[in-house]
C-alpha cells in the first residue's frame, strides 16, 4: 500500500514570496491533516479535512495560509506571503476515519521550508 | 488553550534499563496517541489509547492512560539502541495538540 506522498521535499524561498505544498493521501482515506513542525517542537495541527470539507482550521493563520482539498483526494497548502517564522517542516497525514472515530494517522515525509 | 507536557524532554539511558516517559495534559480527553519520530524523518504511530485505564503493549514499549489524572505513560523495558528517537504524545480534546516531545538516546 502506497503511503502519504508530499512534494516538494525541500523548498527555500525569500520572505514575502509565496509557496505551495502538495499532498496525496493514502487511497481511500477520507480524512487529511496538515501540520506545521518547527524545529525542536511537536507538530501543530493547521487544518483537518473530512473529504473535501474543513473540520478544524482553528490554528490556521488565515491571513497568510490557505488550504484546499478539491474532489476530496489531493490537497494543497499555500503560504502567501511567507515570513521568516514560517520556516518549518510541513507534514501531511491521512486517516481512514475522522477524529471522532479514533482514526490512526499516517504521516507523509514532510516538506522542509526555509524562508530567508 | 490545551497544554500537553512531556517529561523528561531529554533522556539518555543505557541498554537493558527500564524507564518511563510521562505525558500530562490540561483538558478532559479520553483519546491519546503516541508517536515516534526518527531524526529527519516523519512520524510513526505507536499507540492509540481510547479510554481510561487503557493499556497497550508492542515489543519493549507499553503505553497507558489515566484520564482522571490526565496522565499517560510510555514505559520502556530493557531498552535497545533501536529505540533511540523522539517520542510524542498527542491529545484529542476540543483541539488536537502534540506534546513537547521526549528525545531518547539509548547508549550501548
Interface residues (C-beta under 8 A of the other chain):
Chain A: X40 X41 X42 X43 X44 X45 X48 X56 X58 X59 X91 X93 X99 X102 X104 X105 X106 X107 X108 X109 X110
Chain B: X4 X31 X33 X41 X42 X43 X44 X45 X48 X50 X88 X90 X92 X95 X96 X97 X98 X99 X100 X101
